[in-house]
Amino acid sequence: MNRFDAIVIGAGAAGLFCAAQAGQRGLRVLLIDHSERIAEKIRISGGGRCNFTNRDIDARAPQRHFVGQNPNFCRSALARYTPQQFVALVERHGIAHHEKHKGQLFCDGPSQQIIDMLLAECAAGGVTHWQPCRVERVTFSAAGAHGTDAGSYQIDSDRGTVQAPRLVVATGGLSIPQLGASDFGYRLARQFGLRVVAPRPALVPLTFAGEGWAPYAGLAGLALPVRIECGQKKERMEFLEDLLFTHRGLSGPAVLQVSSYWQEGTPLVIDFAPGTDVAAALGAAKARSRKRIANELATLVPTRLADAWVGEEPTLQRPVNEVPDRALNALAERIARWQITPSGTEGYKKAEVTAGGIDTRDLSSQTMESKQPGLYFIGEVVDVTGWLGGYNFQWAWASAFACAGAMATVSPATALPASGPSAAAACV
Ligand SMILES: Cc1cc2nc3c(=O)[nH]c(=O)nc-3n(C[C@H](O)[C@H](O)[C@H](O)COP(=O)(O)OP(=O)(O)OC[C@H]3O[C@@H](n4cnc5c(N)ncnc54)[C@H](O)[C@@H]3O)c2cc1C
């Protein structure tokens, strides 16, 4: 039977980087993926230019850019592998890049460059690749069962059976199932008695069902900068980004960002003219102008939006100087604090990431090892979700780096005590 020092399941961002790092530290690593084409999410990321990290990451305050039951969990890994370290790697591979917006770093050329770089790093670490390869069963034998000091994982797959004392799960989340996403990581975790925070689509467009959306459906394609917020008091989050009207609802960076925090059944509040006192501007227009109110409003927001907002209300179909103050103020309020409650999201088909995942209470923030000795979880499969803008890849690199370093230096036998069944647990 084939034996390796570590088996990594999932050859996406986290799995490739972890395998490469572990291999370069001297471990014999097998990297398994069930897809014909690996790292597809890297290929399509950043509009094909891979937004591979973000310079603004603050490892001391991860809650600023990461969502999860315990955003502080990622502090240690983010501090030990920084955006600057990944940029240095990218530069060593001669990959030209640029900063776009709010610290976001993109390749100048296609995202494939990042995949090629990770594959070259894997080659430098002597990593063995099995792909496509379907994992049929994972079993764990406790220490000593195979004459080993530590426990041992056995993987039965359609390419044969392999064993290793360390198993890394880097199978990502549920978003974009057509690119190979699966719930493998969650099932494996549950099989070994680890907790899973209910997964949900995040960084996802929001939808609005029924008649209520009809007046806005005609705005599809309109994009504009907004301030968007959701939640109350300590839960309140706001973003200043671009919003896009779609046929079924709202999208664009503003909505994707807020979607990671939005709770079903609660409203969003949107300011279509951030930084402008719309009530004062309309009041001033009333004092000096006889133009129709839609024309005055169009100096503050895009014409299509002005027409749609005024078009709904008969009392606004007249020159601005004839509109009662109360109606003007109500219009200003609807521009500056439009409240609307989404009916749902576009789901995993359109979600950039999956929030929730392996409960960080069952993982070590230093090593990514779970309470099940020798079993590690990294990347998106963990309950750590970054903002739009390179944060999710940086989490993938940082968690992979922490895991690889730990595997090379720490014996799996020293793991936290297992909370669930440890011997001969199986997953198909
Ligand atoms: C359209 C889109 C654009 C994005 N753009 C960006 C961006 O620009 N910047 C950014 O930071 N993030 C971006 N993201 C998010 C980012 O791609 C992910 O957070 C990141 O890829 C997660 O890395 P991962 O290795 O954990 O998982 P993945 O990259 O999803 O890799 C998981 C791997 O596991 C394999 N796998 C799954 N199940 C099994 C199984 N049962 N057996 C074997 N193998 C399995 C899959 O085939 C896949 O190769 C984007 C996501 C999408 C969908």
The ligand as an SDF file (V2000), in Angstrom:
LIG
                    3D

 53 58  0  0  0  0  0  0  0  0999 V2000
  -16.6800   33.6110   -9.2570 C   0  0  0  0  0  0  0  0  0  0  0  0
  -15.7580   33.6840   -8.0740 C   0  0  0  0  0  0  0  0  0  0  0  0
  -14.8050   34.6860   -8.0160 C   0  0  0  0  0  0  0  0  0  0  0  0
  -13.9660   34.7770   -6.8970 C   0  0  0  0  0  0  0  0  0  0  0  0
  -13.0230   35.7520   -6.8770 N   0  0  0  0  0  0  0  0  0  0  0  0
  -12.2110   35.8670   -5.8010 C   0  0  0  0  0  0  0  0  0  0  0  0
  -11.1560   36.8240   -5.7750 C   0  0  0  0  0  0  0  0  0  0  0  0
  -10.8990   37.5050   -6.7660 O   0  0  0  0  0  0  0  0  0  0  0  0
  -10.4320   36.9340   -4.6320 N   0  0  0  0  0  0  0  0  0  0  0  0
  -10.6530   36.1440   -3.5270 C   0  0  0  0  0  0  0  0  0  0  0  0
   -9.9670   36.2880   -2.5200 O   0  0  0  0  0  0  0  0  0  0  0  0
  -11.5840   35.1710   -3.5620 N   0  0  0  0  0  0  0  0  0  0  0  0
  -12.3520   35.0150   -4.6630 C   0  0  0  0  0  0  0  0  0  0  0  0
  -13.3050   34.0350   -4.6920 N   0  0  0  0  0  0  0  0  0  0  0  0
  -13.3860   33.1050   -3.5330 C   0  0  0  0  0  0  0  0  0  0  0  0
  -12.2430   32.0940   -3.6430 C   0  0  0  0  0  0  0  0  0  0  0  0
  -12.2250   31.5500   -4.9410 O   0  0  0  0  0  0  0  0  0  0  0  0
  -12.3960   30.9830   -2.6190 C   0  0  0  0  0  0  0  0  0  0  0  0
  -12.6120   31.5180   -1.3380 O   0  0  0  0  0  0  0  0  0  0  0  0
  -11.1590   30.1040   -2.6030 C   0  0  0  0  0  0  0  0  0  0  0  0
  -11.0040   29.5020   -3.8750 O   0  0  0  0  0  0  0  0  0  0  0  0
  -11.2720   29.0220   -1.5450 C   0  0  0  0  0  0  0  0  0  0  0  0
  -10.1710   28.1840   -1.6560 O   0  0  0  0  0  0  0  0  0  0  0  0
  -10.2520   26.6760   -1.1680 P   0  0  0  0  0  0  0  0  0  0  0  0
   -8.9890   26.0490   -1.6040 O   0  0  0  0  0  0  0  0  0  0  0  0
  -10.6460   26.6300    0.2360 O   0  0  0  0  0  0  0  0  0  0  0  0
  -11.4710   26.0450   -2.0030 O   0  0  0  0  0  0  0  0  0  0  0  0
  -11.6070   25.8550   -3.5680 P   0  0  0  0  0  0  0  0  0  0  0  0
  -10.7640   26.8390   -4.2840 O   0  0  0  0  0  0  0  0  0  0  0  0
  -13.0740   25.8620   -3.8210 O   0  0  0  0  0  0  0  0  0  0  0  0
  -11.0070   24.4150   -3.8480 O   0  0  0  0  0  0  0  0  0  0  0  0
  -11.6380   23.2500   -3.4170 C   0  0  0  0  0  0  0  0  0  0  0  0
  -11.1160   22.0950   -4.2570 C   0  0  0  0  0  0  0  0  0  0  0  0
  -11.6000   20.8950   -3.6680 O   0  0  0  0  0  0  0  0  0  0  0  0
  -12.0560   20.0430   -4.6850 C   0  0  0  0  0  0  0  0  0  0  0  0
  -13.0610   19.1420   -4.1020 N   0  0  0  0  0  0  0  0  0  0  0  0
  -14.2900   19.4460   -3.6540 C   0  0  0  0  0  0  0  0  0  0  0  0
  -14.9170   18.3470   -3.2080 N   0  0  0  0  0  0  0  0  0  0  0  0
  -14.0400   17.3180   -3.3690 C   0  0  0  0  0  0  0  0  0  0  0  0
  -14.1090   15.9240   -3.1080 C   0  0  0  0  0  0  0  0  0  0  0  0
  -15.2200   15.3700   -2.5920 N   0  0  0  0  0  0  0  0  0  0  0  0
  -13.0440   15.1550   -3.3910 N   0  0  0  0  0  0  0  0  0  0  0  0
  -11.9270   15.7040   -3.9340 C   0  0  0  0  0  0  0  0  0  0  0  0
  -11.8100   17.0030   -4.2200 N   0  0  0  0  0  0  0  0  0  0  0  0
  -12.8580   17.8200   -3.9290 C   0  0  0  0  0  0  0  0  0  0  0  0
  -12.6150   20.9650   -5.7480 C   0  0  0  0  0  0  0  0  0  0  0  0
  -12.6230   20.3360   -7.0110 O   0  0  0  0  0  0  0  0  0  0  0  0
  -11.6280   22.1300   -5.6860 C   0  0  0  0  0  0  0  0  0  0  0  0
  -10.5480   21.9550   -6.5740 O   0  0  0  0  0  0  0  0  0  0  0  0
  -14.1150   33.8750   -5.8160 C   0  0  0  0  0  0  0  0  0  0  0  0
  -15.0560   32.8510   -5.8970 C   0  0  0  0  0  0  0  0  0  0  0  0
  -15.8690   32.7420   -7.0150 C   0  0  0  0  0  0  0  0  0  0  0  0
  -16.8580   31.6200   -7.0780 C   0  0  0  0  0  0  0  0  0  0  0  0
  1  2  1  0
  2  3  1  0
  2 52  2  0
  3  4  2  0
  4  5  1  0
  4 50  1  0
  5  6  2  0
  6  7  1  0
  6 13  1  0
  7  8  2  0
  7  9  1  0
  9 10  1  0
 10 11  2  0
 10 12  1  0
 12 13  2  0
 13 14  1  0
 14 15  1  0
 14 50  1  0
 15 16  1  0
 16 17  1  0
 16 18  1  0
 18 19  1  0
 18 20  1  0
 20 21  1  0
 20 22  1  0
 22 23  1  0
 23 24  1  0
 24 25  2  0
 24 26  1  0
 24 27  1  0
 27 28  1  0
 28 29  2  0
 28 30  1  0
 28 31  1  0
 31 32  1  0
 32 33  1  0
 33 34  1  0
 33 48  1  0
 34 35  1  0
 35 36  1  0
 35 46  1  0
 36 37  1  0
 36 45  1  0
 37 38  2  0
 38 39  1  0
 39 40  1  0
 39 45  2  0
 40 41  1  0
 40 42  2  0
 42 43  1  0
 43 44  2  0
 44 45  1  0
 46 47  1  0
 46 48  1  0
 48 49  1  0
 50 51  2  0
 51 52  1  0
 52 53  1  0
M  END
$$$$
